[in-house]
Amino acid sequence: MGLRERLRDYTMTSAEHEAEVLQEQSLTEGGDDLTALAPRHPACVCGTVRTVTLPPRRSVPALVAEVWDGKGSVNLVWIGRRSIAGIEPGTFVRARGRVAEVRGVPTIFNPAYEIVPTA
């Protein structure tokens, strides 16, 4: 490790360090770069669930989880679900599906997902 890398490590905030660790974990788990997702293309995303919301809708419920990989975020939306066991803030997930763009945010509807244990 060179002097530049050591200085960079010492000047990083804890949030920046956590984001860097999360980016490395996402890449090792096989996740795509969330800042480079293309609409209408399949993607494999990995990251930590930041928020879980149930938007107020009168007809069909939809559970929305925002997943962050340290660089960017994507919304995972499960139509017809009010909750999913294990999907909660802080959980590391891997999800696959086709990307759509909803109000400028990359979104995957009804993704295949798995909860990845963290060591």
C-alpha positions as CSV (number, residue, x, y, z in Angstrom):
1,M,0.0,0.0,0.0
2,G,1.5,3.3,-1.1
3,L,1.5,6.6,0.8
4,R,-1.4,8.0,-1.3
5,E,-3.6,5.0,-0.3
6,R,-2.7,5.4,3.3
7,L,-3.5,9.1,3.3
8,R,-6.8,8.5,1.6
9,D,-7.7,5.9,4.1
10,Y,-6.9,8.2,7.0
11,T,-8.9,11.1,5.6
12,M,-12.0,9.1,4.8
13,T,-15.1,9.5,7.0
14,S,-16.8,6.5,8.4
15,A,-19.6,6.8,5.9
16,E,-17.2,6.9,3.0
17,H,-15.4,3.8,4.4
18,E,-18.7,2.0,4.8
19,A,-19.7,2.9,1.2
20,E,-16.4,1.6,-0.1
21,V,-16.8,-1.7,1.8
22,L,-20.3,-2.1,0.5
23,Q,-19.2,-1.5,-3.1
24,E,-16.6,-4.2,-2.8
25,Q,-19.1,-6.6,-1.3
26,S,-21.6,-5.9,-4.0
27,L,-19.0,-6.6,-6.7
28,T,-17.8,-9.8,-5.1
29,E,-21.5,-11.0,-4.8
30,G,-21.9,-10.5,-8.6
31,G,-23.9,-7.2,-8.6
32,D,-24.0,-4.8,-11.4
33,D,-22.9,-1.2,-11.0
34,L,-26.2,0.6,-10.0
35,T,-25.1,3.9,-11.5
36,A,-24.9,2.2,-15.0
37,L,-28.3,0.4,-15.1
38,A,-30.0,0.6,-18.5
39,P,-33.8,0.7,-18.8
40,R,-35.3,-2.4,-20.4
41,H,-32.2,-4.6,-19.7
42,P,-31.9,-7.4,-17.2
43,A,-29.7,-6.7,-14.2
44,C,-28.4,-8.4,-11.1
45,V,-28.2,-5.9,-8.2
46,C,-26.6,-6.4,-4.8
47,G,-26.7,-4.0,-1.9
48,T,-28.1,-3.1,1.5
49,V,-31.8,-2.3,1.9
50,R,-32.0,1.4,3.0
51,T,-35.8,1.8,3.3
52,V,-38.9,-0.3,3.0
53,T,-42.1,1.6,2.3
54,L,-45.7,0.7,1.5
55,P,-47.0,3.5,-0.7
56,P,-50.6,4.5,0.0
57,R,-52.7,3.0,-2.9
58,R,-56.3,2.2,-2.8
59,S,-56.4,-0.7,-5.2
60,V,-53.3,-2.9,-5.2
61,P,-50.6,-2.9,-2.4
62,A,-47.0,-2.6,-3.5
63,L,-43.9,-3.1,-1.2
64,V,-41.0,-0.8,-2.2
65,A,-37.4,-1.5,-1.0
66,E,-34.6,1.0,-1.8
67,V,-31.3,-0.9,-2.3
68,W,-28.0,0.9,-2.1
69,D,-24.6,-0.5,-3.1
70,G,-22.4,2.3,-1.8
71,K,-22.5,4.2,-5.1
72,G,-26.1,4.2,-6.4
73,S,-29.5,3.0,-5.5
74,V,-32.4,1.1,-7.1
75,N,-36.0,0.5,-6.1
76,L,-37.3,-3.1,-5.8
77,V,-41.1,-3.2,-6.1
78,W,-43.2,-6.2,-5.3
79,I,-46.7,-5.8,-6.5
80,G,-49.4,-7.3,-4.4
81,R,-47.3,-7.6,-1.2
82,R,-47.6,-5.8,2.0
83,S,-44.5,-7.3,3.6
84,I,-41.8,-9.9,2.9
85,A,-40.0,-11.7,5.8
86,G,-36.4,-10.7,6.0
87,I,-36.7,-7.6,3.8
88,E,-35.9,-4.8,6.2
89,P,-33.4,-1.9,6.5
90,G,-29.9,-3.2,6.9
91,T,-30.4,-6.5,5.1
92,F,-28.0,-7.3,2.2
93,V,-29.9,-8.7,-0.8
94,R,-29.2,-9.9,-4.3
95,A,-32.0,-9.3,-6.8
96,R,-32.5,-10.1,-10.5
97,G,-34.9,-8.6,-13.0
98,R,-35.5,-6.2,-15.8
99,V,-34.9,-2.5,-15.1
100,A,-37.5,0.1,-15.7
101,E,-37.2,3.8,-15.0
102,V,-39.9,5.3,-12.8
103,R,-39.7,9.0,-12.2
104,G,-36.0,9.0,-13.0
105,V,-35.2,6.2,-10.5
106,P,-34.1,2.7,-11.7
107,T,-36.7,0.2,-10.6
108,I,-37.2,-3.5,-10.8
109,F,-40.7,-4.9,-10.5
110,N,-41.3,-8.3,-8.9
111,P,-37.6,-9.3,-8.8
112,A,-36.3,-12.7,-8.0
113,Y,-34.3,-12.1,-4.8
114,E,-32.2,-13.8,-2.1
115,I,-31.0,-12.6,1.2
116,V,-27.3,-12.8,1.4
117,P,-25.7,-13.5,4.9
118,T,-23.0,-11.0,5.8
119,A,-19.9,-12.2,7.7
